[in-house]
Amino acid sequence: MTKSEAYAIVLQDLQKCSVFTGLYDAKNGSSIFMDGISTVMDTIAYGVSEEVGDAFTDLFIKNMVKCEEEAQKEHSDTLLPSMRSRDER
């Protein structure tokens, strides 16, 4: 088994847990913590190949942004109209 194949197995196993693909509770969780997970996962993904690393990085970022946007929307939906930004009123 090559090092690249070993990384591929680890990457596949870790992706069974959604937090390792960038999906998290952005309302209560920490984006700094997720940045740390991203660093480790990127290292593993790029250990497979540059193509896999690029695709994984794109997926992770897309998922994090989606979670953060959903948390932002939930937060703004709970604010009183006077507390919302002018654009949201």
Beta strands, then each sheet from edge to edge (+ up, - down):
end
